[in-house]
Structures are given as C-alpha cells and as structure tokens.
Amino acid sequence: MKKNILDFTREELAKELDSPSFRAKQIFQWVYQKYVDDFSKMSNLSKDFRKKLDENFEIYTPEIVKKEISKDGSIKYLFRLKDLHTIESVLLPMKKEVKDSEGKILKEAKYSICVSTQVGCKVGCAFCLTAKGGFVRNLTPGEIVSQVLSIKKDNKIASNRRVNIVYMGMGEPLDNLDNVVKSIKIFSDENGLSIGPRRQTISTSGLAPKIKKLGEKNLGVLLAISLHAVDDELREKLMPINKAYNIESIIKAVKDFPVDQRKRVMFEYLMIKNLNDDIKSAKKLVKLLNGIKAKVNLILFNPYPGSNFKRPDTEDVKKFQQYLLDKGVLCTIRESKGLDISAACGQLREKGVQNGNTI
C-alpha cells in the first residue's frame, strides 16, 4: 500500500526516502508551493527517483463532494475520505481584497480555514451536530493538512499567501494530539505552506491533561477554550466532558500554558438564549478569568433543524459584551458567517446522512 506524502514532516520524509535531506525539501516545495500532485512533473528529480516515488508514495487529497457558498463569501466543504467517511472544512474570508482605481492590489484578502481533526467526535456536546454521528476515527496528519491544501488550490490562493488555521471543525483536536502536533509542524515548514504556529489556533473543549501536554511541547500555537458556561452544573449539561475535566481543572491548565507575551488565550463562549446570556453569567465569567491574559469571543448559537436551543437576542449579547469590557476583559462578538448555508459544525455532513449518502 502506498504511503501518503502528506502524512510526513520533512524530516520524517528524508528518513523514509533514505536520501539526502534536500530531496525531501524539493518534494515539499513541489507539493506545497507549486501545488503539484504528480511525481512525474517534478522535473528537478531524476527519472529513477520519480519512479521510486511513484511506486511507494502517493499525494492523496480527499475528494470534494460538495461545497456551499454563502453570500458573505464563506465556503463550507464536504470532503470524502478513502474509506468513504466524510469530514467538513470551512474557508472564512476575514478581510476583503482592496484595489486602487487601476486595479492594483493595495491590500490582499485575508482568510481563515477551519479544519476537522476527527471523523465524528467523542465529546458529545449537546449543541453540536457532529456528536450525532458518534466517533468513528482520528484523521491522519495528511488528512488534516490536505484540507488546507485542497481549499487553497480550489480557491486559487497563491501558495505564498498566508492563511490562519483554526482546529475547530469536526472532532476534538487534543483527542488526536499526536497527529495534530505533526500537522502543526507540516503546516509551519518554511519549505511548505509556511504557516507559522502563531497563525494556528487549537480549539479544545477542555481536556486538561492534554492542554498540559500541548503546553509542554511549547510549539508556539495559540489556544482557544470552548467554555460556554461559567458553572459546572450548566457546563455538564452542555458538555458532558465537564464531568471528567471541570472548569477548575481547565483554568489551572490554562494558567500553566505558555503564551506569547503579545498573545492571549481565547475563551469561546457560545451564547444560548435564556441559558447563559444574562449579566449574572457575565459577572461569573469575569471572576473566573481573573489572572489570565484572556480574550473572550462571544458566539451566537447557530440554529439548525431539530435543536432545542435558540439564538440569543442581539441586545442581550451586546450588554454581556459591554459588561466584560467595562471590567477590563477584552471581548469581541464573532461575526456570524454562513448563516444562509450549512454553517453549524456537522450540518453539511448530517445532510448527507439524512439523504441516505454513505458517510
């Protein structure tokens, strides 16, 4: 069985090839910088070496089964893997391209790509559609990396154009820690996509021991905590994993996590109408984050058919935000994107299940 080139860091590939290290460098440049997916086109490699590569390796990227394009420019992708399971990724336009009157680009567009790390998820959050399908398996490093590579190619985003990567798609990234760490290294390789660790954010539901492990590796990535509640009682209802790793254990792990002086730990707070969108919750949140260089990102619940949760009123969200700002806590309201498409995590995949498609 052929091995996927995308599963290897450059150092691992050099060992696997049993060739001088510059060979792995050349291959990385062809694959990640020139978007070449055919060994025969790698013209600075000898014919014999290209034949050897073709016999033992492949450059595998999953098939784009479906994509939905929002009026705001967001694109939701459904990818089919080799074993016919499907995963989702999202391209999020953060800033539009700016041109002058003659068509010269003054400011380039900026993008974030949200990637999945598992087929399904073990965490089982009450508000998330991904959990409905249960957990199937971890993604390989190559399956994680290929999401970004495929999306950049599909949108003709030049290889030297940096994007931000958010591990916030299907699955719990820290539950697949080894493969996620390897993908971080592959992404950041200067001979590849050259997406530095500070452009990569790991979003976790709060696996405290794994946060500690990730911190010990000191990779320089950013950390985002999916908090969503300010007391254990509500958080256990929303996120059953809180029974294993309660809020106190998460806050302790965060305080020990190495953070660049210029950066902050992100706390994702999903606001649900009449559950956690009141000022009483805001007061508890301020107290909870005391002593942490934090940024709170308020997310308005994205409704989907069959959910019992409701989107909060904009006025309540703004009051919540203002309370945090008045208390010195940096707080933003995430701009909702893709509301006119299957934007909720797992929604596009779930559509395929309901329609009888293989996942």
C-alpha angles and dihedrals in degrees: 000000000000119000121233112244089211091065092068134079112224091257092050091048092053089055092044091052093045086217135117112295092246089069091064088047091054092049091049090052092050094047102038104025102033097030092229115161099177121078091207089067094057093103099181091062121083119255091244092051092048089051090051090051093049092050095051108025144041134195098229124186122169122253119262101235097175142350130193120203120207125212087244090060098256114139123204114203129201111199126193115215127209093266088053094250115132135225135184135232132175133212110209119193106216101177129014125237114262121211132181125234091276094052096256113147110244097172126016122227116260124218141187122203120206111208135194122230101188141029098246122340139258096209097079102203111192093229098047126092093202090072092061092073093050125222118309108166148314120273118242119241089256093053089053094045093045092062091065094039092050094047093048091050094045092053095040091239105167115248092238091055109101120224131187117246122211119189091211106112126096115339138019108286095207090053085065095039102149095051092042091052090051092049090051089056093046092049093049097048108122090219090055132038090328094212103160123223091251087064091054122082123192112207115199136179087223114280093172098195091048091049086056091049092049090049092052090057088058093205095161095241122143121250128222122186120206096217105155095165138049100213132047095238095063094034091056089054092049097035116023089194087076087079088067098035112025126196094265092056091048094050090050092051091048092051089056094047115109109245126186109246090239094051139068137212109254119225112199111209116188108205116215122185114261093355110077106348100096131103091248088064090046090055092051091048093054090051092047094053095047109133095018124108091230143165119199118213112198113209122192111223111260106223122224133178113283097020120130092205124094134210112255123243113267091231092058091049091052092049090050091050093047092052091055092046091050089054092052098258114135106235134174134181110230111236106243111240131187097016089147093056136047092290101149111098109267094011098113091046091047090054088059091052093049090050090053097251121149116261 
